[in-house]
Amino acid sequence: MLFELVNQSEKYSHSIPIYNLGQWQVKSNSCSASVDLLATQIKTFSKSKPFGVVVTTPEEVMVAKSIASYLYIPGEMCRQADVLTAAKNSSCTILLERGAFLSPQDLLLALPKLEGREILLVDAGTFMGYSDRVLDPRVLSLLKTSGHKFGINLSALLNKSSYEHAPSWIKNDDFIPALMSTAKALGATFLVVDENINEVHLKNWNQ
Amino acid sequence: MFAANWDGNIALGVSIGNKNKLTVMSGPCMLESLELGLKVGTFLKEKCAAANLQYIFKSSFDKANRTSHNTARGPGLEKGLEHLAEIRKTLNVPVLTDIHTPHQAKKAATVCDILQIPAFLCEQRELLIAAAETGKTIQIKKGQHTGPEDVVKVAEFLNHLGYNKVILCERGTTFGYNNLVVDFRNLIEMKKKNHAVVFDATHAVQLPGAGAGVSSGLRHMIPALTRAAIAVGIDGLFMEVHENPDKALSDAATQLPFSTAEEIISFASKYQKNCYS
């Protein structure tokens, strides 16, 4: 299975789009209120197939839950009790991303807040210095013990940091096959990507 | 003068960045009761005044991101703001609290002088915008997983929107699972574009999630780390204090007892002039 974080429309035809309006990141100078933004934009999302939405507040969950099939809770939000409670009270499948700062055990402690929902656990890597995240196989092993399906956010693992002193070799698409093989070998059943991943690699996932 | 021409003025005569009077932001982690808030706030106000330091009361009305799902969260928005209003009026000091959703920003701003953005949410654009729209001072906790340049970018994002009342707060950096380390270089990096910088002495010694479903911590490290931060140079010091930390409903392992808080205030007063950069 492939989930694709998109802003407008998906690049990979076989992916499940997860609409990400970027409201949880200071990466643009947009200052529009996100609840209105989501409420407006959600009408434009293609309904031709199931889709998901990145949500960061209970209000956004309320907007999305009757229309989207999936709710994606980003790592920074994975412990926000009100967001999790709102998601629990939806009928959506929840993609819960582990924060890069969070131990896997702490993520598992958050699961009771989503009791009753189908949960897909997402590992986006573990913080290792200001410029890097690493895929820790032990984390995937622990996620597997939860009994929930899990996958990796491949794009987050490869995301280039703005840290001035970041070594140049650490974020390299040549590592994609190793990351995907590791995840698959440990039982991951899906990937989360954005448009920056070369489609050639994604074909290998399904083989 | 700070970045984007902010003079550092908070409220009630308190102005961060006064090189002769360090600002102390302190109080109980969770506003467990009005009585606790007043007791802790009264103690800290007196000690800071005696030490010629500026004082801002701090406490949370909602611990919205606890490690475990069944631990106490606090009095909630309505009751918490009632308590904070009473504390502000009784002690006549500015108050600081943290917000977790854009919805909370407007309400909290009717009472509080500083709105704090929690570390996990330090890049949540809509929360930052909602806080800025209130016109109050914003204190941004640098995420444990965030580089110093990234939190400076957040401050510059707000400056770009025409908003200049921004304080950056260092609270420790993830150092393996369930551990934090203080990278004092961040106090320098975060100062690069001349934003106000505060050191959070008590959260920086947390061991997140290391206490079997709760966070534990290394309280005994706090005085030394505080001395180091003052030596590097800070505009303010943030610390959580409780009359009985072992019985606290949150951060029991890191909140300071009155005696240690007094020791730190005394040290801060003595060395701020020598070491402030």
Interface residues (C-beta under 8 A of the other chain):
Chain A: G22 Q23 W24 Q25 V26 K27 S28 N29 S30 C31 A33 S34 V35 T56 T57 P58 E59 E76 M77 R79 Q80 A81 D82 G99 A100 F101 L102 S103 P104 Q105 D106 L109 A110 P112 K113 T126 F127 Y130 S131 S161 S162 Y163 E164
Chain B: A64 N65 R66 T67 S68 H69 N70 R73 H100 T101 P102 H103 F120 L121 E123 Q124 R125 E126 L128 I129 A130 G143 Q144 H145 T146 G147 P148 E149 D150 K153 V154 F157 H160 L161 T173 T174 Y177 N178 P208 G209 G213
